[in-house]
Amino acid sequence: MRFLYVLIIASILGVGASWLINYYIKSKYEIDENVTKEAVEEIYGELLGKVESLYYIESEEKLKKKINELNKNFPTNLGVLKLKQRDKGIQHYSYGVNYFSYEREMYPHSYFYTDSSLRRSPGLMRGYVENREGDETDSLKYERVIKINDQELDIELVVDYQKLQSLVEEL
């Protein structure tokens, strides 16, 4: 009989712990229903278009000039933490050439929760990036893959999630 009581109490504690862990994960990594891929593309569309256009520049000199111009005039009021543009690399195993890369500061570590039940649309993941001092920034990663000349090319945008939410509310 004592074993049955222990089993019941252990089951209740296990279910309670599971519920608390699930609640914590959802509160930390679930994407708000107002933050959609379309909203991200509307807010950052012009910037993403400029970065995407770099793939079409064939002259190395023009490409360097365009990248310098983009870096000099990079918008600082949109909460962009990282923006990278690269090809997919050899057989999708490793990332290839970085055509353009911007980071507001050095972020040596980032983590994005990949559970699809917490995403509102494919290509969006919520998580955090950590700077050298160990400060974490709640962030959202947006990915866009485009095909140019039978090559899959990748654009990855990481933004401050709180700033993004305020920009979405302004829409």
C-alpha positions as CSV (number, residue, x, y, z in Angstrom):
1,M,0.0,0.0,0.0
2,R,2.8,2.4,0.9
3,F,4.4,1.7,-2.6
4,L,1.1,2.7,-4.2
5,Y,1.1,6.1,-2.3
6,V,4.7,6.7,-3.3
7,L,3.9,5.9,-6.9
8,I,0.9,8.3,-6.9
9,I,2.9,11.1,-5.4
10,A,5.8,10.5,-7.8
11,S,3.3,10.6,-10.7
12,I,1.8,13.8,-9.5
13,L,5.2,15.4,-9.0
14,G,6.3,14.2,-12.5
15,V,3.3,15.6,-14.2
16,G,3.6,18.9,-12.3
17,A,7.3,19.2,-13.2
18,S,6.6,18.4,-16.8
19,W,3.8,21.1,-16.9
20,L,6.1,23.7,-15.3
21,I,9.0,22.9,-17.8
22,N,6.5,23.2,-20.7
23,Y,5.2,26.5,-19.4
24,Y,8.7,27.9,-19.1
25,I,9.7,26.8,-22.6
26,K,6.5,28.3,-24.1
27,S,6.9,31.6,-22.2
28,K,10.6,31.9,-23.2
29,Y,10.5,30.7,-26.8
30,E,7.0,30.9,-28.2
31,I,6.6,33.5,-31.0
32,D,3.7,36.0,-30.5
33,E,0.9,35.6,-33.0
34,N,1.3,39.2,-34.3
35,V,4.9,38.4,-35.2
36,T,4.6,36.7,-38.6
37,K,7.0,36.1,-41.5
38,E,5.0,38.7,-43.5
39,A,5.4,41.3,-40.7
40,V,9.2,40.6,-40.5
41,E,9.4,40.9,-44.3
42,E,7.4,44.2,-44.3
43,I,9.6,45.8,-41.6
44,Y,13.0,44.5,-42.9
45,G,12.1,44.0,-46.6
46,E,14.0,46.9,-48.0
47,L,17.1,45.9,-46.0
48,L,16.8,42.3,-47.1
49,G,16.3,43.4,-50.7
50,K,19.5,45.4,-50.6
51,V,21.4,42.4,-49.2
52,E,19.8,40.0,-51.7
53,S,20.8,42.3,-54.5
54,L,24.5,41.7,-53.6
55,Y,24.3,38.3,-55.2
56,Y,23.7,39.8,-58.6
57,I,26.8,42.0,-58.6
58,E,29.5,40.2,-60.6
59,S,32.3,42.8,-60.4
60,E,34.3,42.3,-57.2
61,E,35.1,46.0,-57.1
62,K,31.5,47.0,-57.4
63,L,30.6,44.4,-54.7
64,K,33.1,45.7,-52.2
65,K,31.9,49.3,-52.9
66,K,28.2,48.2,-52.4
67,I,29.1,46.3,-49.2
68,N,31.0,49.3,-47.8
69,E,28.0,51.6,-48.6
70,L,25.6,49.2,-47.0
71,N,27.7,48.9,-43.8
72,K,28.1,52.7,-43.6
73,N,24.3,53.3,-44.0
74,F,23.1,50.3,-42.0
75,P,19.9,51.1,-40.1
76,T,20.5,51.1,-36.3
77,N,16.9,51.7,-35.3
78,L,15.5,48.3,-36.4
79,G,17.1,46.2,-33.7
80,V,19.2,44.1,-36.1
81,L,21.8,42.0,-34.1
82,K,23.1,39.9,-37.0
83,L,22.6,39.8,-40.7
84,K,24.5,37.3,-42.9
85,Q,24.3,36.4,-46.5
86,R,26.1,33.3,-47.8
87,D,25.8,30.3,-50.1
88,K,24.9,26.9,-48.7
89,G,28.4,25.4,-49.0
90,I,29.3,21.9,-50.1
91,Q,26.2,19.6,-50.1
92,H,24.5,21.6,-47.3
93,Y,26.9,20.3,-44.7
94,S,28.8,23.5,-44.0
95,Y,28.2,27.1,-44.8
96,G,30.1,28.5,-47.7
97,V,31.2,32.0,-48.6
98,N,30.0,34.9,-46.6
99,Y,29.0,37.6,-49.2
100,F,27.9,40.0,-46.5
101,S,28.0,39.9,-42.7
102,Y,26.9,42.4,-40.1
103,E,27.0,42.1,-36.4
104,R,26.2,44.9,-34.0
105,E,28.7,43.5,-31.6
106,M,30.5,40.2,-31.1
107,Y,28.1,37.4,-30.3
108,P,30.1,34.2,-29.8
109,H,27.1,32.2,-28.7
110,S,23.5,31.9,-29.8
111,Y,20.7,29.5,-29.2
112,F,17.4,29.1,-31.0
113,Y,14.6,26.8,-30.0
114,T,13.8,24.5,-33.0
115,D,10.5,23.0,-31.8
116,S,8.1,23.6,-34.7
117,S,5.1,23.7,-32.3
118,L,6.4,27.1,-31.0
119,R,6.8,28.7,-34.4
120,R,4.1,30.6,-36.1
121,S,5.6,30.1,-39.6
122,P,8.5,28.3,-41.1
123,G,11.7,30.3,-41.2
124,L,11.2,32.0,-37.8
125,M,12.8,30.8,-34.6
126,R,13.0,32.5,-31.2
127,G,15.9,32.2,-28.8
128,Y,18.8,34.4,-27.6
129,V,22.2,35.6,-28.5
130,E,24.9,36.2,-26.0
131,N,27.6,38.8,-26.2
132,R,31.2,38.5,-24.8
133,E,30.2,39.8,-21.4
134,G,27.5,37.0,-21.1
135,D,24.5,39.3,-21.5
136,E,21.7,37.5,-23.3
137,T,19.4,39.3,-25.8
138,D,16.0,37.8,-26.5
139,S,16.0,37.4,-30.2
140,L,14.2,36.1,-33.3
141,K,16.0,34.5,-36.3
142,Y,14.5,34.8,-39.7
143,E,15.9,32.7,-42.6
144,R,15.3,33.2,-46.3
145,V,16.7,30.8,-49.0
146,I,16.7,32.0,-52.6
147,K,17.8,30.2,-55.8
148,I,20.1,32.0,-58.2
149,N,21.7,30.2,-61.1
150,D,20.8,26.7,-59.6
151,Q,22.5,27.7,-56.3
152,E,20.7,27.9,-53.0
153,L,21.7,31.1,-51.2
154,D,20.9,31.8,-47.6
155,I,20.0,35.1,-45.8
156,E,19.9,34.9,-42.0
157,L,18.6,37.9,-40.0
158,V,18.7,37.9,-36.2
159,V,16.8,40.8,-34.5
160,D,16.0,41.9,-31.0
161,Y,12.6,40.3,-30.2
162,Q,11.4,43.1,-27.9
163,K,12.3,45.8,-30.6
164,L,10.5,43.7,-33.2
165,Q,7.4,43.4,-31.1
166,S,7.3,47.2,-30.7
167,L,7.8,47.6,-34.5
168,V,5.0,45.2,-35.3
169,E,2.6,47.0,-32.9
170,E,3.4,50.3,-34.8
171,L,2.3,48.6,-38.1
